[in-house]
């Protein structure tokens, strides 16, 4: 499965800043390294979820029960 976010840290931060601007937020330079780390972590989680092979017969649960 291909990543949905840019691969380089610079491109990743630019993507994060563009997304943040879209909802009226600014990412200060001091927060940039943390943003990059968090976006990489989120992408790893996304990749794992997207790799799940679910058949068409699997239906979502009507109520979440932990």
KOLMI-215577 format. One record per atom (N, C-alpha, C, O, CB): residue number from 1; residue in one letter; y negated, x negated, z. Coordinates in nm, 3 decimals. Glycine has a CB too. Layout:
BEGIN
+-----+---+---------+---------+---------+
|   k | r |       Y |       X |       Z |
+-----+---+---------+---------+---------+
| NUM | a |       Y |       X |       Z |
...
+-----+---+---------+---------+---------+
//
This chain:
BEGIN
+-----+---+---------+---------+---------+
|   k | r |       Y |       X |       Z |
+-----+---+---------+---------+---------+
|   1 | x |   0.118 |  -0.084 |   0.000 |
|   1 | x |   0.000 |   0.000 |   0.000 |
|   1 | x |  -0.123 |  -0.088 |   0.000 |
|   1 | x |  -0.131 |  -0.184 |   0.077 |
|   1 | x |   0.000 |   0.096 |   0.121 |
|   2 | x |  -0.220 |  -0.058 |  -0.085 |
|   2 | x |  -0.342 |  -0.136 |  -0.092 |
|   2 | x |  -0.437 |  -0.097 |   0.020 |
|   2 | x |  -0.441 |   0.018 |   0.063 |
|   2 | x |  -0.409 |  -0.117 |  -0.227 |
|   3 | x |  -0.513 |  -0.197 |   0.066 |
|   3 | x |  -0.614 |  -0.170 |   0.167 |
|   3 | x |  -0.723 |  -0.084 |   0.108 |
|   3 | x |  -0.752 |  -0.090 |  -0.011 |
|   3 | x |  -0.672 |  -0.301 |   0.223 |
|   4 | x |  -0.784 |  -0.003 |   0.194 |
|   4 | x |  -0.893 |   0.083 |   0.148 |
|   4 | x |  -1.029 |   0.023 |   0.181 |
|   4 | x |  -1.132 |   0.079 |   0.143 |
|   4 | x |  -0.881 |   0.221 |   0.210 |
|   5 | x |  -1.031 |  -0.090 |   0.251 |
|   5 | x |  -1.156 |  -0.155 |   0.284 |
|   5 | x |  -1.156 |  -0.295 |   0.223 |
|   5 | x |  -1.049 |  -0.350 |   0.194 |
|   5 | x |  -1.177 |  -0.161 |   0.437 |
|   6 | x |  -1.274 |  -0.355 |   0.204 |
|   6 | x |  -1.283 |  -0.488 |   0.142 |
|   6 | x |  -1.208 |  -0.595 |   0.221 |
|   6 | x |  -1.188 |  -0.583 |   0.342 |
|   6 | x |  -1.428 |  -0.528 |   0.127 |
|   7 | x |  -1.166 |  -0.700 |   0.150 |
|   7 | x |  -1.084 |  -0.804 |   0.211 |
|   7 | x |  -1.166 |  -0.911 |   0.284 |
|   7 | x |  -1.127 |  -0.954 |   0.392 |
|   7 | x |  -0.999 |  -0.869 |   0.106 |
|   8 | x |  -1.277 |  -0.955 |   0.226 |
|   8 | x |  -1.354 |  -1.063 |   0.290 |
|   8 | x |  -1.437 |  -1.008 |   0.406 |
|   8 | x |  -1.476 |  -0.891 |   0.406 |
|   8 | x |  -1.445 |  -1.132 |   0.188 |
|   9 | x |  -1.463 |  -1.093 |   0.504 |
|   9 | x |  -1.542 |  -1.051 |   0.620 |
|   9 | x |  -1.681 |  -1.006 |   0.578 |
|   9 | x |  -1.734 |  -0.909 |   0.632 |
|   9 | x |  -1.552 |  -1.164 |   0.721 |
|  10 | x |  -1.740 |  -1.077 |   0.483 |
|  10 | x |  -1.876 |  -1.041 |   0.438 |
|  10 | x |  -1.877 |  -0.904 |   0.371 |
|  10 | x |  -1.965 |  -0.822 |   0.398 |
|  10 | x |  -1.929 |  -1.148 |   0.340 |
|  11 | x |  -1.780 |  -0.881 |   0.284 |
|  11 | x |  -1.772 |  -0.752 |   0.216 |
|  11 | x |  -1.738 |  -0.641 |   0.315 |
|  11 | x |  -1.787 |  -0.529 |   0.302 |
|  11 | x |  -1.669 |  -0.756 |   0.103 |
|  12 | x |  -1.654 |  -0.673 |   0.412 |
|  12 | x |  -1.616 |  -0.576 |   0.514 |
|  12 | x |  -1.737 |  -0.535 |   0.597 |
|  12 | x |  -1.757 |  -0.417 |   0.625 |
|  12 | x |  -1.505 |  -0.633 |   0.604 |
|  13 | x |  -1.817 |  -0.634 |   0.638 |
|  13 | x |  -1.937 |  -0.604 |   0.716 |
|  13 | x |  -2.037 |  -0.524 |   0.633 |
|  13 | x |  -2.101 |  -0.432 |   0.685 |
|  13 | x |  -2.003 |  -0.734 |   0.767 |
|  14 | x |  -2.051 |  -0.559 |   0.505 |
|  14 | x |  -2.142 |  -0.483 |   0.418 |
|  14 | x |  -2.095 |  -0.338 |   0.407 |
|  14 | x |  -2.177 |  -0.245 |   0.410 |
|  14 | x |  -2.149 |  -0.548 |   0.276 |
|  15 | x |  -1.965 |  -0.319 |   0.394 |
|  15 | x |  -1.908 |  -0.183 |   0.389 |
|  15 | x |  -1.936 |  -0.108 |   0.520 |
|  15 | x |  -1.976 |   0.008 |   0.518 |
|  15 | x |  -1.754 |  -0.189 |   0.363 |
|  16 | x |  -1.916 |  -0.176 |   0.632 |
|  16 | x |  -1.942 |  -0.116 |   0.763 |
|  16 | x |  -2.088 |  -0.078 |   0.779 |
|  16 | x |  -2.119 |   0.030 |   0.829 |
|  16 | x |  -1.902 |  -0.210 |   0.874 |
|  17 | x |  -2.176 |  -0.166 |   0.737 |
|  17 | x |  -2.321 |  -0.137 |   0.748 |
|  17 | x |  -2.361 |  -0.021 |   0.658 |
|  17 | x |  -2.440 |   0.065 |   0.698 |
|  17 | x |  -2.404 |  -0.261 |   0.712 |
|  18 | x |  -2.306 |  -0.018 |   0.538 |
|  18 | x |  -2.337 |   0.093 |   0.447 |
|  18 | x |  -2.288 |   0.225 |   0.504 |
|  18 | x |  -2.359 |   0.326 |   0.497 |
|  18 | x |  -2.273 |   0.068 |   0.309 |
|  19 | x |  -2.168 |   0.225 |   0.560 |
|  19 | x |  -2.114 |   0.346 |   0.621 |
|  19 | x |  -2.198 |   0.388 |   0.741 |
|  19 | x |  -2.227 |   0.506 |   0.758 |
|  19 | x |  -1.968 |   0.323 |   0.664 |
|  20 | x |  -2.237 |   0.292 |   0.824 |
|  20 | x |  -2.319 |   0.322 |   0.942 |
|  20 | x |  -2.454 |   0.381 |   0.901 |
|  20 | x |  -2.501 |   0.477 |   0.961 |
|  20 | x |  -2.340 |   0.195 |   1.026 |
|  21 | x |  -2.515 |   0.323 |   0.797 |
|  21 | x |  -2.644 |   0.376 |   0.749 |
|  21 | x |  -2.631 |   0.521 |   0.706 |
|  21 | x |  -2.723 |   0.601 |   0.723 |
|  21 | x |  -2.697 |   0.291 |   0.632 |
|  22 | x |  -2.514 |   0.554 |   0.650 |
|  22 | x |  -2.491 |   0.691 |   0.604 |
|  22 | x |  -2.496 |   0.794 |   0.715 |
|  22 | x |  -2.519 |   0.913 |   0.690 |
|  22 | x |  -2.358 |   0.699 |   0.536 |
|  23 | x |  -2.475 |   0.749 |   0.838 |
|  23 | x |  -2.483 |   0.842 |   0.952 |
|  23 | x |  -2.598 |   0.805 |   1.046 |
|  23 | x |  -2.602 |   0.847 |   1.162 |
|  23 | x |  -2.350 |   0.842 |   1.030 |
|  24 | x |  -2.692 |   0.726 |   0.994 |
|  24 | x |  -2.813 |   0.697 |   1.069 |
|  24 | x |  -2.800 |   0.590 |   1.175 |
|  24 | x |  -2.879 |   0.588 |   1.269 |
|  24 | x |  -2.861 |   0.820 |   1.132 |
|  25 | x |  -2.702 |   0.501 |   1.162 |
|  25 | x |  -2.684 |   0.394 |   1.260 |
|  25 | x |  -2.716 |   0.259 |   1.199 |
|  25 | x |  -2.710 |   0.241 |   1.078 |
|  25 | x |  -2.541 |   0.394 |   1.315 |
|  26 | x |  -2.751 |   0.165 |   1.286 |
|  26 | x |  -2.775 |   0.028 |   1.243 |
|  26 | x |  -2.679 |  -0.062 |   1.319 |
|  26 | x |  -2.653 |  -0.038 |   1.438 |
|  26 | x |  -2.924 |  -0.014 |   1.268 |
|  27 | x |  -2.624 |  -0.163 |   1.254 |
|  27 | x |  -2.535 |  -0.258 |   1.320 |
|  27 | x |  -2.613 |  -0.387 |   1.343 |
|  27 | x |  -2.641 |  -0.460 |   1.248 |
|  27 | x |  -2.406 |  -0.284 |   1.235 |
|  28 | x |  -2.648 |  -0.416 |   1.468 |
|  28 | x |  -2.720 |  -0.540 |   1.497 |
|  28 | x |  -2.633 |  -0.662 |   1.465 |
|  28 | x |  -2.511 |  -0.655 |   1.471 |
|  28 | x |  -2.765 |  -0.544 |   1.644 |
|  29 | x |  -2.698 |  -0.772 |   1.431 |
|  29 | x |  -2.625 |  -0.895 |   1.396 |
|  29 | x |  -2.532 |  -0.939 |   1.509 |
|  29 | x |  -2.424 |  -0.992 |   1.484 |
|  29 | x |  -2.723 |  -1.007 |   1.363 |
|  30 | x |  -2.574 |  -0.917 |   1.633 |
|  30 | x |  -2.491 |  -0.959 |   1.747 |
|  30 | x |  -2.360 |  -0.879 |   1.756 |
|  30 | x |  -2.265 |  -0.923 |   1.820 |
|  30 | x |  -2.569 |  -0.944 |   1.876 |
|  31 | x |  -2.357 |  -0.763 |   1.694 |
|  31 | x |  -2.236 |  -0.678 |   1.696 |
|  31 | x |  -2.148 |  -0.698 |   1.574 |
|  31 | x |  -2.036 |  -0.647 |   1.569 |
|  31 | x |  -2.276 |  -0.531 |   1.706 |
|  32 | x |  -2.197 |  -0.772 |   1.475 |
|  32 | x |  -2.126 |  -0.787 |   1.348 |
|  32 | x |  -1.983 |  -0.840 |   1.364 |
|  32 | x |  -1.891 |  -0.784 |   1.303 |
|  32 | x |  -2.203 |  -0.879 |   1.258 |
|  33 | x |  -1.959 |  -0.945 |   1.443 |
|  33 | x |  -1.821 |  -0.993 |   1.455 |
|  33 | x |  -1.726 |  -0.887 |   1.512 |
|  33 | x |  -1.612 |  -0.875 |   1.465 |
|  33 | x |  -1.816 |  -1.117 |   1.544 |
|  34 | x |  -1.770 |  -0.811 |   1.609 |
|  34 | x |  -1.687 |  -0.706 |   1.667 |
|  34 | x |  -1.659 |  -0.595 |   1.568 |
|  34 | x |  -1.550 |  -0.539 |   1.566 |
|  34 | x |  -1.753 |  -0.650 |   1.790 |
|  35 | x |  -1.757 |  -0.563 |   1.487 |
|  35 | x |  -1.739 |  -0.458 |   1.385 |
|  35 | x |  -1.632 |  -0.502 |   1.286 |
|  35 | x |  -1.545 |  -0.423 |   1.249 |
|  35 | x |  -1.873 |  -0.429 |   1.311 |
|  36 | x |  -1.638 |  -0.626 |   1.243 |
|  36 | x |  -1.540 |  -0.679 |   1.148 |
|  36 | x |  -1.399 |  -0.674 |   1.209 |
|  36 | x |  -1.305 |  -0.628 |   1.145 |
|  36 | x |  -1.575 |  -0.823 |   1.106 |
|  37 | x |  -1.387 |  -0.720 |   1.333 |
|  37 | x |  -1.256 |  -0.719 |   1.400 |
|  37 | x |  -1.203 |  -0.577 |   1.412 |
|  37 | x |  -1.086 |  -0.551 |   1.384 |
|  37 | x |  -1.267 |  -0.784 |   1.540 |
|  38 | x |  -1.288 |  -0.484 |   1.454 |
|  38 | x |  -1.245 |  -0.345 |   1.471 |
|  38 | x |  -1.207 |  -0.281 |   1.337 |
|  38 | x |  -1.111 |  -0.204 |   1.332 |
|  38 | x |  -1.355 |  -0.264 |   1.538 |
|  39 | x |  -1.280 |  -0.309 |   1.231 |
|  39 | x |  -1.246 |  -0.251 |   1.101 |
|  39 | x |  -1.113 |  -0.308 |   1.050 |
|  39 | x |  -1.035 |  -0.236 |   0.989 |
|  39 | x |  -1.358 |  -0.278 |   1.000 |
|  40 | x |  -1.088 |  -0.436 |   1.074 |
|  40 | x |  -0.960 |  -0.495 |   1.034 |
|  40 | x |  -0.846 |  -0.430 |   1.113 |
|  40 | x |  -0.740 |  -0.401 |   1.057 |
|  40 | x |  -0.961 |  -0.648 |   1.056 |
|  41 | x |  -0.867 |  -0.408 |   1.242 |
|  41 | x |  -0.765 |  -0.344 |   1.325 |
|  41 | x |  -0.738 |  -0.201 |   1.278 |
|  41 | x |  -0.623 |  -0.159 |   1.267 |
|  41 | x |  -0.807 |  -0.344 |   1.474 |
|  42 | x |  -0.845 |  -0.128 |   1.250 |
|  42 | x |  -0.828 |   0.009 |   1.199 |
|  42 | x |  -0.751 |   0.009 |   1.068 |
|  42 | x |  -0.667 |   0.097 |   1.047 |
|  42 | x |  -0.965 |   0.076 |   1.179 |
|  43 | x |  -0.779 |  -0.087 |   0.980 |
|  43 | x |  -0.708 |  -0.092 |   0.853 |
|  43 | x |  -0.560 |  -0.118 |   0.873 |
|  43 | x |  -0.478 |  -0.064 |   0.800 |
|  43 | x |  -0.769 |  -0.198 |   0.763 |
|  44 | x |  -0.525 |  -0.200 |   0.971 |
|  44 | x |  -0.384 |  -0.224 |   1.001 |
|  44 | x |  -0.316 |  -0.095 |   1.046 |
|  44 | x |  -0.202 |  -0.068 |   1.006 |
|  44 | x |  -0.370 |  -0.332 |   1.110 |
|  45 | x |  -0.384 |  -0.017 |   1.127 |
|  45 | x |  -0.327 |   0.111 |   1.171 |
|  45 | x |  -0.313 |   0.208 |   1.053 |
|  45 | x |  -0.212 |   0.277 |   1.041 |
|  45 | x |  -0.415 |   0.173 |   1.281 |
|  46 | x |  -0.413 |   0.211 |   0.969 |
|  46 | x |  -0.408 |   0.298 |   0.850 |
|  46 | x |  -0.291 |   0.259 |   0.761 |
|  46 | x |  -0.217 |   0.345 |   0.714 |
|  46 | x |  -0.540 |   0.290 |   0.770 |
|  47 | x |  -0.274 |   0.129 |   0.739 |
|  47 | x |  -0.165 |   0.082 |   0.653 |
|  47 | x |  -0.029 |   0.124 |   0.710 |
|  47 | x |   0.060 |   0.163 |   0.634 |
|  47 | x |  -0.171 |  -0.070 |   0.638 |
|  48 | x |  -0.013 |   0.115 |   0.841 |
|  48 | x |   0.114 |   0.155 |   0.903 |
|  48 | x |   0.140 |   0.305 |   0.884 |
|  48 | x |   0.252 |   0.346 |   0.851 |
|  48 | x |   0.114 |   0.121 |   1.052 |
|  49 | x |   0.037 |   0.385 |   0.905 |
|  49 | x |   0.054 |   0.530 |   0.889 |
|  49 | x |   0.083 |   0.567 |   0.744 |
|  49 | x |   0.169 |   0.652 |   0.718 |
|  49 | x |  -0.072 |   0.602 |   0.936 |
|  50 | x |   0.013 |   0.505 |   0.652 |
|  50 | x |   0.033 |   0.538 |   0.511 |
|  50 | x |   0.169 |   0.491 |   0.461 |
|  50 | x |   0.218 |   0.541 |   0.360 |
|  50 | x |  -0.078 |   0.475 |   0.427 |
|  51 | x |   0.230 |   0.395 |   0.529 |
|  51 | x |   0.361 |   0.345 |   0.488 |
|  51 | x |   0.475 |   0.436 |   0.531 |
|  51 | x |   0.588 |   0.419 |   0.486 |
|  51 | x |   0.383 |   0.206 |   0.545 |
|  52 | x |   0.447 |   0.533 |   0.618 |
|  52 | x |   0.552 |   0.625 |   0.661 |
|  52 | x |   0.600 |   0.708 |   0.543 |
|  52 | x |   0.521 |   0.762 |   0.466 |
|  52 | x |   0.501 |   0.716 |   0.774 |
|  53 | x |   0.730 |   0.717 |   0.531 |
|  53 | x |   0.789 |   0.793 |   0.422 |
|  53 | x |   0.829 |   0.931 |   0.475 |
|  53 | x |   0.935 |   0.948 |   0.535 |
|  53 | x |   0.912 |   0.719 |   0.362 |
|  54 | x |   0.742 |   1.028 |   0.452 |
|  54 | x |   0.769 |   1.164 |   0.498 |
|  54 | x |   0.812 |   1.249 |   0.380 |
|  54 | x |   0.750 |   1.246 |   0.273 |
|  54 | x |   0.645 |   1.225 |   0.567 |
|  55 | x |   0.917 |   1.325 |   0.399 |
|  55 | x |   0.962 |   1.413 |   0.292 |
|  55 | x |   0.869 |   1.534 |   0.283 |
|  55 | x |   0.792 |   1.563 |   0.375 |
|  55 | x |   1.109 |   1.458 |   0.314 |
|  56 | x |   0.879 |   1.603 |   0.172 |
|  56 | x |   0.797 |   1.723 |   0.151 |
|  56 | x |   0.834 |   1.835 |   0.247 |
|  56 | x |   0.756 |   1.929 |   0.265 |
|  56 | x |   0.810 |   1.772 |   0.007 |
|  57 | x |   0.951 |   1.827 |   0.308 |
|  57 | x |   0.995 |   1.934 |   0.397 |
|  57 | x |   0.938 |   1.918 |   0.538 |
|  57 | x |   0.952 |   2.008 |   0.621 |
|  57 | x |   1.147 |   1.937 |   0.404 |
|  58 | x |   0.874 |   1.806 |   0.566 |
|  58 | x |   0.816 |   1.784 |   0.699 |
|  58 | x |   0.686 |   1.863 |   0.708 |
|  58 | x |   0.596 |   1.849 |   0.625 |
|  58 | x |   0.791 |   1.630 |   0.726 |
|  59 | x |   0.679 |   1.947 |   0.812 |
|  59 | x |   0.559 |   2.029 |   0.832 |
|  59 | x |   0.485 |   1.981 |   0.957 |
|  59 | x |   0.547 |   1.933 |   1.052 |
|  59 | x |   0.597 |   2.180 |   0.844 |
|  60 | x |   0.351 |   1.995 |   0.956 |
|  60 | x |   0.277 |   1.957 |   1.075 |
|  60 | x |   0.309 |   2.050 |   1.191 |
|  60 | x |   0.338 |   2.168 |   1.171 |
|  60 | x |   0.126 |   1.958 |   1.045 |
|  61 | x |   0.303 |   1.997 |   1.310 |
|  61 | x |   0.326 |   2.079 |   1.428 |
|  61 | x |   0.206 |   2.172 |   1.448 |
|  61 | x |   0.092 |   2.129 |   1.436 |
|  61 | x |   0.350 |   1.990 |   1.555 |
|  62 | x |   0.232 |   2.300 |   1.480 |
|  62 | x |   0.121 |   2.394 |   1.498 |
|  62 | x |   0.040 |   2.364 |   1.625 |
|  62 | x |  -0.078 |   2.398 |   1.633 |
|  62 | x |   0.175 |   2.536 |   1.504 |
|  63 | x |   0.104 |   2.300 |   1.724 |
|  63 | x |   0.037 |   2.267 |   1.850 |
|  63 | x |   0.078 |   2.126 |   1.887 |
|  63 | x |   0.196 |   2.090 |   1.881 |
|  63 | x |   0.074 |   2.370 |   1.964 |
|  64 | x |  -0.020 |   2.045 |   1.927 |
|  64 | x |   0.011 |   1.909 |   1.972 |
|  64 | x |   0.064 |   1.913 |   2.113 |
|  64 | x |   0.001 |   1.968 |   2.203 |
|  64 | x |  -0.113 |   1.817 |   1.964 |
|  65 | x |   0.181 |   1.854 |   2.132 |
|  65 | x |   0.240 |   1.841 |   2.266 |
|  65 | x |   0.275 |   1.695 |   2.287 |
|  65 | x |   0.369 |   1.644 |   2.227 |
|  65 | x |   0.368 |   1.933 |   2.282 |
|  66 | x |   0.200 |   1.627 |   2.373 |
|  66 | x |   0.227 |   1.483 |   2.395 |
|  66 | x |   0.361 |   1.459 |   2.463 |
|  66 | x |   0.398 |   1.345 |   2.488 |
|  66 | x |   0.116 |   1.421 |   2.481 |
+-----+---+---------+---------+---------+
//
